[in-house]
Amino acid sequence: MYREKYKSYIDLIGSRLSEKRFIHSVNVAKAGVALAERYGGDKEKAYLAGILHDIMKEEKPEIQLQMLKRHDIMTDTVTLGARPLWHAKTGAIFCKEQLGIDDQDLLNAIAYHTTGRANMSQLEKLVFLADYIGEERDYQDVDVMRAETMISMERGMRYALAFSIRDLVNRDKTIHLDTVAAYNFVTSQLNER
């Protein structure tokens, strides 16, 4: 649908990412559009954020660390010690500085697609969930996560966040406070209904 309009971005991620990560990004864009259609979000922004969300995923850690320090993002030990989180923040920085994207909601959707956060926008939720349920995803419980997401975005968010927290605990990893805040926020919303 938006493939021709954003061909230059698609070509860019194709040059920066492995084939597997490229396919994942295309699938996140497609899933984001499908979720936007289902829940009334901005399909074009969901597509663009999905295509770009992992643009820094395979960048050298030292380059990402320099970017984070330059923007004073390394303010806590959890972020510093969790290299898999860096690409979300550096991706937003790259999109703003190198691609000239100034839509803050779109940049936030990229920046928070790994951790989530309390009070996420519709677009942030779309990209967060699309990242979990893209068609190439085949981890345990992905079908349950997809089913929960089809019931409501909030149920999908709660399931995805709980899944992530359990996985991190089981692997003796730290949990970013944004993830905890996102889980608490969405769980409170669901419990109020």
C-alpha positions as CSV (number, residue, x, y, z in Angstrom):
1,M,0.0,0.0,0.0
2,Y,2.7,2.5,1.0
3,R,5.6,0.5,-0.5
4,E,6.1,2.9,-3.5
5,K,5.8,6.1,-1.4
6,Y,8.4,4.9,1.1
7,K,10.7,3.0,-1.4
8,S,13.7,5.0,-0.4
9,Y,13.2,4.0,3.3
10,I,12.7,0.4,2.3
11,D,15.8,0.5,0.2
12,L,17.7,2.0,3.2
13,I,16.7,-0.6,5.7
14,G,17.4,-3.3,3.0
15,S,21.0,-1.9,2.9
16,R,21.4,-1.7,6.7
17,L,19.7,-4.9,7.9
18,S,20.2,-8.6,7.3
19,E,17.6,-10.4,5.2
20,K,15.9,-11.8,8.3
21,R,15.7,-8.4,10.0
22,F,14.5,-6.8,6.8
23,I,11.7,-9.3,6.4
24,H,10.8,-8.7,10.1
25,S,10.6,-5.0,9.5
26,V,8.3,-5.4,6.4
27,N,6.1,-7.8,8.5
28,V,5.9,-5.3,11.4
29,A,4.8,-2.6,8.9
30,K,2.1,-4.9,7.5
31,A,0.9,-5.9,11.0
32,G,0.9,-2.3,12.0
33,V,-1.4,-1.4,9.1
34,A,-3.7,-4.3,9.9
35,L,-3.9,-3.2,13.5
36,A,-4.5,0.4,12.5
37,E,-7.4,-0.8,10.3
38,R,-8.9,-2.8,13.1
39,Y,-8.5,-0.2,15.8
40,G,-8.8,3.1,13.9
41,G,-5.2,4.2,14.0
42,D,-3.2,6.0,11.4
43,K,-2.3,3.3,8.8
44,E,0.4,5.3,7.0
45,K,2.3,6.2,10.2
46,A,1.9,2.6,11.4
47,Y,3.5,1.4,8.2
48,L,6.3,3.9,8.3
49,A,7.1,3.3,12.0
50,G,7.0,-0.4,11.3
51,I,9.5,-0.2,8.4
52,L,11.9,2.0,10.4
53,H,11.5,0.6,13.9
54,D,14.7,-1.6,13.7
55,I,16.8,0.6,11.5
56,M,19.6,0.6,14.1
57,K,19.1,-3.0,15.3
58,E,22.3,-4.2,13.6
59,E,24.4,-1.1,14.0
60,K,27.7,-1.5,15.9
61,P,27.2,-1.2,19.7
62,E,30.0,1.5,20.0
63,I,28.2,3.7,17.5
64,Q,24.9,3.3,19.4
65,L,26.5,4.0,22.7
66,Q,28.0,7.2,21.3
67,M,24.6,8.3,20.1
68,L,23.0,7.5,23.4
69,K,25.6,9.4,25.4
70,R,25.5,12.3,23.0
71,H,21.8,12.6,23.7
72,D,22.1,11.9,27.4
73,I,20.0,8.8,27.3
74,M,22.2,6.6,29.3
75,T,20.8,7.8,32.6
76,D,20.2,4.4,34.3
77,T,22.1,1.2,34.8
78,V,19.3,-0.9,33.3
79,T,19.6,0.8,29.9
80,L,23.4,0.8,30.0
81,G,23.4,-3.0,30.7
82,A,20.6,-3.9,28.3
83,R,22.2,-3.6,24.8
84,P,19.1,-5.1,23.1
85,L,17.2,-1.9,24.1
86,W,19.6,0.6,22.6
87,H,18.4,0.2,19.0
88,A,15.0,1.6,19.8
89,K,16.3,4.9,21.1
90,T,19.1,5.2,18.6
91,G,16.6,4.4,15.8
92,A,14.5,7.3,16.8
93,I,17.6,9.5,16.9
94,F,18.7,8.3,13.5
95,C,15.2,8.9,12.0
96,K,15.2,12.4,13.3
97,E,18.8,13.4,12.5
98,Q,19.5,11.5,9.3
99,L,16.0,11.2,7.7
100,G,14.6,14.5,8.9
101,I,11.5,12.9,10.5
102,D,10.0,15.3,13.0
103,D,6.7,13.7,13.9
104,Q,7.2,13.1,17.6
105,D,4.5,10.4,17.8
106,L,6.2,8.4,15.1
107,L,9.6,8.9,16.8
108,N,8.1,7.8,20.1
109,A,6.7,4.7,18.4
110,I,10.2,3.7,17.3
111,A,11.8,4.8,20.6
112,Y,9.4,2.7,22.8
113,H,8.8,-0.3,20.7
114,T,11.0,-2.5,22.9
115,T,10.1,-1.3,26.4
116,G,6.7,0.2,26.1
117,R,5.8,2.9,28.6
118,A,2.9,4.2,30.6
119,N,0.2,6.1,28.7
120,M,1.3,5.0,25.2
121,S,-0.3,6.7,22.2
122,Q,-2.4,4.7,19.7
123,L,0.6,4.6,17.3
124,E,3.0,3.5,20.0
125,K,0.7,0.6,20.9
126,L,0.3,-0.4,17.2
127,V,4.0,-0.6,16.6
128,F,4.7,-2.3,20.0
129,L,2.1,-5.0,19.2
130,A,3.0,-5.4,15.5
131,D,6.6,-6.1,16.6
132,Y,5.4,-9.0,18.7
133,I,2.9,-10.5,16.2
134,G,4.4,-10.1,12.8
135,E,3.8,-13.1,10.6
136,E,7.4,-14.5,10.8
137,R,7.2,-14.6,14.6
138,D,7.0,-18.2,15.9
139,Y,7.9,-18.2,19.6
140,Q,5.9,-20.0,22.2
141,D,2.6,-18.3,22.9
142,V,2.6,-16.1,19.8
143,D,-0.8,-17.5,18.8
144,V,-2.2,-16.5,22.3
145,M,-0.7,-13.1,21.9
146,R,-2.2,-12.6,18.5
147,A,-5.6,-13.8,19.8
148,E,-5.4,-11.4,22.8
149,T,-4.5,-8.6,20.4
150,M,-7.5,-9.3,18.3
151,I,-9.8,-9.0,21.3
152,S,-8.4,-5.6,22.3
153,M,-5.2,-3.7,22.0
154,E,-5.1,-3.4,25.8
155,R,-5.4,-7.2,26.3
156,G,-2.7,-7.7,23.7
157,M,-0.5,-5.1,25.4
158,R,-1.0,-6.7,28.8
159,Y,-0.2,-10.2,27.5
160,A,2.9,-9.0,25.6
161,L,4.2,-7.0,28.5
162,A,3.6,-9.9,31.0
163,F,5.3,-12.3,28.5
164,S,8.3,-10.0,28.2
165,I,8.6,-9.6,32.0
166,R,8.4,-13.3,32.6
167,D,10.9,-14.0,29.9
168,L,13.4,-11.5,31.4
169,V,12.9,-12.9,34.9
170,N,13.4,-16.4,33.7
171,R,16.7,-15.4,32.0
172,D,17.9,-13.4,35.1
173,K,17.8,-10.1,33.1
174,T,16.9,-6.7,34.4
175,I,13.5,-5.2,33.6
176,H,13.4,-1.6,32.3
177,L,11.1,0.6,34.5
178,D,9.2,1.7,31.4
179,T,8.1,-1.9,30.8
180,V,6.9,-2.2,34.4
181,A,5.1,1.2,34.1
182,A,3.5,0.1,30.8
183,Y,2.3,-3.2,32.4
184,N,0.9,-1.4,35.4
185,F,-0.8,1.3,33.3
186,V,-2.5,-1.1,30.9
187,T,-3.5,-3.5,33.7
188,S,-5.1,-0.7,35.6
189,Q,-7.0,0.3,32.5
190,L,-8.3,-3.2,32.0
191,N,-9.2,-3.6,35.7
192,E,-11.3,-0.3,35.6
193,R,-13.6,-1.8,33.0
